[in-house]
């Protein structure tokens, strides 16, 4: 009996001694936030994610780690939103052209000639306008996702195998488009045949003449080498490439108050950082394209030329409102007012 009591006492003492260390080890295990990207390493989204990772890990002294999954590691762009909605990813980038098929209100940013000519102002509207985070934010919550921010990645530039200066130049022209209803309809209004293709298939389609052109920011055109298989870079002023950072909503709600504040503050800090980074990257990548392919032809449409495309694209606004109803009307009205202040 004494021996049994002794063993119990020893076990109790050992437990009392070791359990605090076990608990500490478990508490010290870092929390991991998985972050998916629609773009490859070195892209704007990668620059954003790497800086976000650095800031979060420094602020928490490694208590929170951010794992980054570049384009292709987890599938196509559409797969990332699915993985985020079910909680496999905690965070992801989602371009408005892609997620617009799921959340029609997000397509507002694909309405041609919506933005002002002042990109600093455009960035401010994207990051702060309350109508965006009410109308789009609520729609995303219904899909188990939370809108954290939106930001610019640059002008959408057409890369083509022929000069496009007026709508008639789109006759017998096959344009690769994102699988976004308003983007598809816009180029059809211009007179082009539209062919939706995943990002990873665009280079091969251009090389094989399955499509005659595509549209992306300059940094993407350079890193994906689209300029190698097209002859023209065309600034039509039609739209900007806008991406969002979204989170899994149930995951966000389970965060401690400390981590919610950490996440929200860091996202807010990133707006000015990424605006400068994307601007610098697009400038440097254009220089690289011109150095690599000196005979590439740059075309910047005049205001008169833009007006011809703007006029043809007028039905796109009505289509957006038809798809989104009163929510879309409130959102579009707020954004037109906000952007018009710097037209």
C-alpha positions in Angstrom: 0.0 0.0 0.0 2.9 2.3 0.9 4.6 1.5 -2.4 1.4 2.3 -4.3 1.0 5.6 -2.5 4.6 6.5 -3.2 4.2 5.8 -6.9 1.1 8.0 -7.0 2.9 10.8 -5.3 5.9 10.5 -7.7 3.5 10.6 -10.7 1.8 13.6 -9.2 5.0 15.5 -8.7 6.4 14.6 -12.1 3.1 15.8 -13.6 3.2 19.0 -11.7 6.8 19.6 -12.8 6.4 18.7 -16.6 2.9 19.8 -17.4 3.7 23.5 -17.4 6.5 22.8 -19.9 4.2 20.7 -22.1 1.5 23.4 -22.0 4.1 26.0 -22.8 5.4 24.0 -25.8 1.8 23.6 -27.1 1.1 27.3 -26.6 4.4 28.2 -28.3 3.5 26.3 -31.5 3.1 28.9 -34.1 -0.2 29.6 -35.7 -0.1 29.3 -39.5 -2.0 31.4 -42.0 -2.1 30.0 -45.5 -2.2 32.7 -48.2 -2.9 31.8 -51.9 -1.8 33.9 -54.9 -3.2 34.1 -58.5 0.2 35.1 -59.7 3.8 33.7 -59.9 6.7 34.6 -57.7 8.0 38.1 -58.3 4.5 39.4 -59.3 2.6 42.2 -57.6 0.6 39.8 -55.6 3.8 38.0 -54.5 5.4 41.3 -53.5 2.3 42.0 -51.4 2.2 38.6 -49.8 5.9 38.5 -49.0 5.7 41.9 -47.3 2.5 40.9 -45.5 4.3 37.8 -44.2 7.3 39.8 -43.1 5.2 42.3 -41.2 3.0 39.7 -39.5 5.8 37.5 -38.5 7.9 40.4 -37.1 5.0 41.9 -35.2 4.2 38.5 -33.6 7.9 37.4 -33.2 7.0 34.2 -35.0 3.9 33.5 -33.0 2.0 33.7 -36.4 3.6 32.3 -39.6 2.3 33.0 -43.1 2.7 30.3 -45.7 2.5 31.6 -49.3 1.2 29.5 -52.2 2.1 30.9 -55.6 0.0 30.5 -58.8 -0.4 26.9 -59.9 0.5 25.3 -56.6 -3.2 24.9 -55.6 -4.8 25.1 -59.1 -6.3 27.9 -61.1 -7.6 31.2 -59.8 -11.1 30.0 -59.4 -9.8 27.2 -57.2 -8.4 29.6 -54.7 -11.7 31.2 -53.8 -13.2 27.8 -53.4 -10.4 26.8 -51.1 -10.8 30.0 -49.1 -14.6 29.6 -48.8 -14.2 26.1 -47.3 -11.3 27.2 -45.0 -8.4 25.3 -46.6 -6.8 28.7 -47.2 -7.2 31.4 -44.6 -6.3 34.2 -47.1 -6.2 34.6 -50.8 -6.0 37.1 -53.6 -9.0 37.2 -55.9 -9.0 39.4 -59.0 -12.4 41.1 -59.6 -12.6 39.5 -63.0 -12.5 36.0 -61.5 -14.5 36.5 -58.4 -17.1 38.5 -60.3 -18.6 35.3 -61.6 -19.4 34.4 -58.0 -20.2 37.9 -56.6 -21.8 39.9 -59.4 -21.3 43.2 -57.5 -17.5 42.7 -57.8 -17.8 43.2 -61.5 -18.4 46.9 -61.0 -14.7 47.4 -61.5 -14.9 45.8 -64.9 -17.2 48.6 -66.2 -15.2 50.3 -68.9 -13.8 53.8 -68.2 -15.1 53.9 -64.6 -11.9 55.0 -63.0 -10.4 58.4 -62.8 -7.1 59.4 -64.4 -5.5 59.8 -61.0 -4.3 56.4 -59.8 -3.4 57.6 -56.3 -7.0 58.7 -55.9 -8.3 55.4 -57.4 -6.2 53.5 -54.8 -7.6 55.5 -52.0 -11.2 54.8 -53.2 -10.5 51.1 -53.4 -9.1 50.8 -50.0 -11.4 53.1 -48.1 -14.8 53.7 -49.8 -17.5 52.4 -47.4 -19.9 51.4 -50.2 -17.5 48.8 -51.4 -17.1 47.2 -48.0 -20.8 47.2 -47.4 -22.3 46.0 -50.7 -19.5 43.7 -51.8 -18.4 42.8 -48.3 -21.9 41.6 -47.3 -22.2 39.5 -50.5 -18.8 37.8 -49.8 -19.9 37.0 -46.2 -22.8 35.1 -47.6 -20.2 32.9 -49.4 -18.1 32.4 -46.2 -15.5 35.0 -47.2 -14.5 38.4 -45.9 -13.3 41.3 -48.0 -10.2 42.7 -46.4 -9.0 45.1 -49.1 -8.8 46.0 -52.8 -5.9 47.5 -54.6 -4.6 48.4 -58.1 -2.1 46.3 -60.1 -1.9 48.6 -63.1 -3.5 49.5 -66.4 -5.0 46.7 -68.4 -2.9 46.8 -71.6 -3.9 45.0 -74.8 -1.2 42.8 -76.4 -2.2 42.0 -80.0 -0.8 40.8 -83.3 -2.3 43.8 -85.1 -2.8 47.5 -84.4 -6.0 48.3 -82.7 -7.0 52.0 -82.8 -10.7 51.9 -83.5 -13.5 49.3 -82.9 -13.5 48.2 -86.5 -10.0 46.8 -86.0 -11.5 44.1 -83.8 -13.3 42.5 -86.9 -12.1 38.9 -87.3 -10.2 39.2 -84.0 -10.1 36.6 -81.3 -9.5 38.1 -77.9 -8.6 36.0 -74.9 -10.6 37.1 -71.9 -11.0 36.2 -68.2 -14.2 34.2 -67.6 -16.0 37.3 -66.4 -19.4 38.1 -67.9 -18.8 41.9 -68.2 -15.3 41.5 -69.6 -16.7 39.0 -72.2 -19.6 41.3 -73.1 -17.3 44.4 -73.4 -15.0 42.9 -76.1 -18.0 41.5 -77.9 -19.5 45.1 -78.0 -16.2 46.2 -79.5 -16.7 43.5 -82.2 -14.2 40.9 -81.1 -14.8 37.2 -80.8 -14.1 36.3 -77.1 -12.4 33.2 -76.0 -12.2 32.6 -72.2 -9.0 30.8 -71.2 -7.1 30.1 -67.9 -4.1 32.4 -67.3 -1.7 29.4 -67.7 -2.9 28.7 -71.3 -2.7 32.2 -72.7 0.9 32.1 -74.0 0.4 28.8 -75.8 -2.9 30.1 -77.3 -1.2 33.3 -78.6 1.8 31.3 -80.0 -0.6 28.9 -81.8 -2.8 31.7 -83.1 -5.8 30.3 -81.3 -6.2 33.9 -80.0 -5.0 37.1 -81.5 -4.6 39.1 -78.3 -5.1 39.4 -74.6 -5.3 42.1 -71.8 -3.2 42.3 -68.6 -1.0 44.8 -66.7 2.5 45.3 -68.0 4.2 43.4 -65.2 2.2 40.3 -66.1 2.8 40.7 -69.8 6.5 40.7 -69.1 6.7 37.9 -66.6 4.4 35.6 -68.7 6.3 36.6 -71.9 3.1 37.5 -73.8 5.1 40.2 -75.6 7.2 37.4 -77.3 4.1 36.2 -79.2 2.5 39.5 -80.0 3.7 42.7 -81.7 1.7 45.5 -80.1 1.2 47.0 -76.6 -2.0 49.1 -76.6 -3.1 51.5 -73.8 -6.8 52.0 -74.4 -7.6 53.3 -70.9 -10.5 50.9 -70.7 -9.9 49.4 -67.3 -7.5 48.8 -64.4 -6.5 45.5 -63.0 -8.0 45.3 -59.5 -7.4 42.5 -57.0 -8.8 41.8 -53.6 -7.5 40.2 -50.5 -10.2 38.0 -48.9 -10.2 35.8 -45.8 -12.3 32.8 -44.8 -15.1 34.4 -42.7 -15.4 31.6 -40.1 -11.7 31.7 -39.5 -11.7 35.4 -39.2 -14.4 35.3 -36.6 -12.4 32.8 -34.5 -9.3 35.0 -34.3 -8.5 36.6 -31.0 -9.2 40.3 -30.7 -5.4 40.8 -30.7 -5.0 38.9 -34.0 -8.0 40.6 -35.6 -6.4 44.0 -34.8 -3.1 42.7 -36.1 -4.6 41.6 -39.4 -6.7 44.7 -39.9 -3.9 47.1 -39.1 -1.4 45.3 -41.3 -3.8 45.2 -44.3 -4.4 49.0 -43.9 -0.6 49.6 -43.7 -0.1 47.7 -47.0 -2.1 50.1 -49.2 0.5 52.8 -49.7 3.3 50.2 -49.9 1.7 48.1 -52.7 0.6 51.2 -54.7 4.2 52.3 -55.0 5.5 48.8 -55.6 3.1 48.0 -58.5 3.8 51.4 -60.1 7.5 50.9 -60.0 7.2 47.3 -61.1 5.1 48.1 -64.2 7.6 50.9 -65.2 10.6 48.6 -64.8 8.9 45.7 -66.7 8.0 47.9 -69.6 11.6 48.9 -69.9 12.6 45.3 -69.8 10.2 44.5 -72.6 11.5 47.3 -74.8 15.1 46.2 -74.2 14.3 42.5 -74.9 12.1 43.3 -78.0 13.1 46.7 -79.4 10.7 46.4 -82.3 7.6 46.1 -80.1 5.1 48.8 -81.0 3.5 50.9 -78.3 0.2 52.6 -79.0 -1.5 55.0 -76.6 -5.0 55.8 -77.8 -6.0 59.5 -77.9 -9.1 60.7 -76.0 -10.9 60.8 -79.3 -10.1 57.2 -80.0 -11.0 56.2 -76.5 -14.4 57.8 -76.9 -15.3 55.4 -79.7 -14.7 52.4 -77.4 -16.4 54.2 -74.5 -19.6 54.8 -76.6 -19.8 51.1 -77.6 -19.3 50.0 -74.0 -22.3 52.0 -72.6 -24.6 48.9 -72.5 -22.2 47.3 -70.0 -23.4 49.5 -67.2 -27.0 48.5 -67.8 -26.0 44.9 -67.9 -24.3 45.3 -64.5 -27.3 46.9 -63.0 -29.6 44.2 -64.4 -27.4 41.5 -62.8 -27.0 43.2 -59.4 -30.3 45.1 -58.8 -30.5 47.7 -56.0 -27.2 46.7 -54.4 -25.3 47.2 -57.6 -27.1 50.5 -58.2 -26.0 51.8 -54.8 -22.5 50.6 -55.3 -22.1 52.0 -58.8 -23.6 55.4 -57.9 -21.2 55.7 -54.9 -18.2 54.8 -57.0 -19.1 57.0 -60.0 -19.3 59.9 -57.5 -16.0 59.0 -55.8 -14.1 58.6 -59.0 -15.6 61.6 -60.7 -14.1 63.9 -58.1 -10.7 63.4 -59.8 -11.7 62.8 -63.4 
